[in-house]
Amino acid sequence: MIDIAVVDYGMGNLRSVSKALEHVAPNKNVAVTSSAKEILDAERVVFPGQGAMPDCMRELESRGLRDAIVQSAASKPFLGICIGLQLLFQHSEEGDANGLGILAGKVKRFASDAMYDAEGSKLKVPHMGWNQVYQKQDHPMWKDIPDGERFYYVHSYYVQPDDESLVAGVTEYPKAFTGAIAHNNIFAVQFHPEKSQHAGLQLLSNFVQWNGKS
């Protein structure tokens, strides 16, 4: 039995995610898998990813993983990372692509004409590097993580949920955008916990212990 399934649909380097999970959960069976059955049978699921949204959706469909992701996101502790957050929503400006539609909302690109800091300096897109995450919910996934802790980001797009109550954390670049969402058994983040040193490992450790309830 797989305790933690890391979904492999050919998008992104999953080794760092699986190694970080093995570090915080040495007694758990962590498996990188492209098997729909193994994903459905696993106790909990991590849904990471890197790349363009249209490519990710195409790979999910071609590998027959869409239904396994949708069912897992409805039934067990589920952690989305980076594109794994964006894919949960209905539509992305990136390639005018539809997502999985599990959550209502859009994926938007940082508007280049608005990317200036308080001093008037131009901010780069993609947003890359360390930035603070301000917690908007008291959630078990934030256990032992201080409000305003820094996590590592690499992205040009961000999610805009229709329901603001889904937002579990925000980051400013330069305006506030959604850094994390929470909905029932789903927690998903735009940043990379596997690249975020102690804070990221704490978040992954919290996921291993989380029962899927807020």
N, C-alpha and C positions, 0 to 999 in steps of 0.2 A: 504494500500500500504506500502510495506517495503522500507524504504529509504536506509538502509545499510544491506545487507545480509552477514552474516558470515557463510561460507560454513562448514557444519558439515558432515564429512565422516568417523567419528569414530577414527580420528587420532589426538591426542593431547588435551590438556585442553584449551577449547575455552572460558571459562568463563572470564579469565583475558583479552582476546582480546575484548570481547563484553563489559565488564565493562569499559575498557579504552575508547572505542568508545562512550559509554553512557556518560562518564565524559566530553569528549570534545564536544559532540553533544547532549545535554540534550533534545533538541526539535525535535530530529530525532527518527524515529522508527528503532531501531537496533534489528535484529532478528538472532539468531543462527538457521540455518535451513538445513535440508537434502532433502528439496523438490526442484526438478529441476524447477518446475513452479515458485516457489517463488524466486529462484535465477534469473531466466530469467526476472521476472517482476520487480525485485528490481532496484532502481535508480543507485546503485553502489554496488560492490561486494568486499569482503575481503576473501582471500583464504589463510588461515593459515595451519599449520600442524606440527606434530612432528612424528618421527619414521623412519622406513626404507622405502626407495623408492619403492621396490617391493610391500610391504604391502599397501602403500598409493595408488598405481595404482590399485591394486586388489580391494580395498574398493571403490574407485571411480567408477570402472566398475560395481561392484556388486550392487551398490546403484543407478545405472543409471544416474550418474552425469557428466559423461565425456562431453557429448554434451553441457550441460548447462554451464560448465566451458569454453569450447572452444568458444561458442557463446558470452558469457559475456566478455571474454578477447578480443573479436573483436569489441565490440559495446558500452562499457560504462566504466566509471572510475573503474579501477580494481587494487587492491593492493594484491600482493603475499607476504607472510611472511614465511621465513625459508624454509621448504620443499615445501611450496606454490610457492617459487621462483624456486626451482630445478625442480619441476614437469613440468614447462613450456617448458623445453628443451627436446632435442631428446632422449638422452641416458645417463644413469648413470652407473658408475663403481660399484655402490652399488648393488650387486645382479645381475649385467649385465642386468639391467632393462631398458625398453623403457619408456620415459616420454610421455607427451601429444604432443610434437612436434610442439608447437605453435611458438617457437623460435629455431633457429639453433644453436647447440652447445652441449657441453658435461657437465656432472657433474663428477668431479674428486675428489679422496681422497687426503688429504694431504700426501705427500710422506715422510714416516718415516725417510728415510736416509737424508732428507734435513731440518729436523726440529731442527735447532740450531740457537740461537740468535747471535748477533754480538760478544758477549763475549765467544761464544762456548758452552753455556749452552743448554741442551736438552729442547725442547719445547714439551708440552704435546698435545696429540690428544685424545679426542676432544679439539678443541679450545673453551675455556670456560671462560667467563668473559667480562670485559669492554675493548673496543679497539676503536681507532679513525677511523673515516670514512672521507676520503678526497674526496671532491666533484669533479667530472669530467665533469659535465654539469651544466649549469645555468637552473635549473628546478623549477617550482612552488612548487614541493614537498619539496624543500630545504628552502622554505621561513622561515626567522627568525631562521634558524639553522646555526650556525657558521661552516665554513669549519674546519675539524679536530675534530668535536664534537665526544664524546664518546657514543657508543651504546653497548648493551649487546648481546653477542654471545653465542651460544651453538651448535657446529656442527663439524663434521669430514670430510664433503664434501663441495665443492664449485663449482660454475658454471664457465664455460669457454666458453663464447659466440664466435661463428664464426665471428661475426661482432663486432669489438671493439667499434664501435660508440654506441652500446647499453649500454655500461658501464656508469653508473651515479655516482658511488662511489666506491672507493677501500679502503681496509684495509691491513695492513702489518702483516704477521704472517708466517714465517719471511719475505717472499717475498710478493709483492702486489697480492691480489686476489680480485675478484669481490664481493663487499659488497652490491651493488644495481644496478639494470638495469632500463632503461626507453625505452619504445617503444610505440609511439602513445598514446593510452589510458591506457597502462599498466605501472605500477611502481611496482617493486618487490625488496624485501630486504632480505639478508641472516640473518641479526640480528633480534632481537625481540623488536619492538618499545613498545609493551605493558609492557616490563620489563625494559625499558630504561629511566624511570623517566621523567624529564621535556622535554628532547630532543625527546623522543619517543612520548610523548603526543602532542608535537608540530607537529611532522610528521603526526600523525593521524588526528589532527585538519586540517592540510593542505590538507589531502586527502578528508575530508568532504567538503571542499570548492573548491576542484579542479574540473575543467570542463572536464578533460580528454585530455587536449591538452598541449603540451610542449611549 
